[in-house]
Amino acid sequence: MDINTHRQIILKKASTTRRMADLSDLPVDKALERALSTTARDLWGLVLDVASVSQNVLLQDECGDVLGTDRLFLSLKGQHGGLGFASIDADLHSAIVESQTIGQVTGAPPEKRGFTSIDAMLAAPFVDGVMTRLSVALARPEASSDFCGYAVGERLENGRAARLLMGAVAYRQVNAMVELASGLRKGVLTLLVPTEPPHQPVEEDKPVHLSDDMLMELNVCFDAVLCKLKMPLQQLHELSVGDRLPLPKNVEQTVELMARDRSGFGSGQLGRLDGQRAFRIDEDSPLIAHLKEEEADDSEIAQVGAVPEKQALPAE
């Protein structure tokens, strides 16, 4: 590598660093505008102008179709376990693909087809670049940090798949309308991230020692599985409140007791005790066998440590 090439690389890196530093001290909408434009320019030399940016804070059940329909859907994984989402419409995605394949944006309408994993791979550098620049702009304590620390995770089949993965109480939505190649093509990018701060890793404390009495007082959660049914995925999606499922006869006689990690503890029967629902564990259940083994072990320990009644102690 000659001295001129090395100098050009250094100048390009310095220029990129300055542009990312210029993002600091900006509100979310202005930071997103700058992040979109600079990412498109740095990656492919693509001219991208932001026509408008809208923001909203929504509860989980209000999200609905805010990510849009007939789009490329991506999950956004946060540094500390947060999960956000991004969607790109066909026009913006076509411009991204054209920039990487033929080196220019055309005015041809995008092909009507489903998005694939290849489409997600082509769009990932753009979304990652936007999220990185947003992190730089919004990393200050006094700024909104909702969009910090996210990167592309995986492609999602549709908006419904995204809604099923939503676990936060509320989300911040940002919708950007963009124009590409001097208005030759228009597109939409939507970002959706949790509003609550990501969970920080818990510092390791000294181990807590629990006595047997304390352990016996701990609550344990189980699931009583009546039966298992098979049905087409489409029928499952169409289920709603009030629908009835055909259950086999005498399902209460063959109930499985399972822990929350889906490991089985045994089988038994449902019944009633003192006016409440009760569960009777079968005698041949693995749980009963395990308890009997523990009782046998305790009995052996007690016998080893006991002094026979008629055995005389040695004189001192």
QUIRA-V754109 format. One record per helix or strand. SS is the DSSP state (~ for helix, > for strand). FROM is the first residue (numbers start at 1). LEN is the number of residues. If there is no record, write none. Layout:
SS:FROM:LEN
SS:FROM:LEN
//
This chain:
~:3:19
~:28:17
>:48:12
~:60:3
>:72:7
>:83:6
~:90:12
~:117:22
>:150:7
~:159:7
>:170:11
>:185:10
~:212:6
>:222:4
~:233:5
~:251:3
>:255:5
>:264:10
>:276:6
~:286:20
//
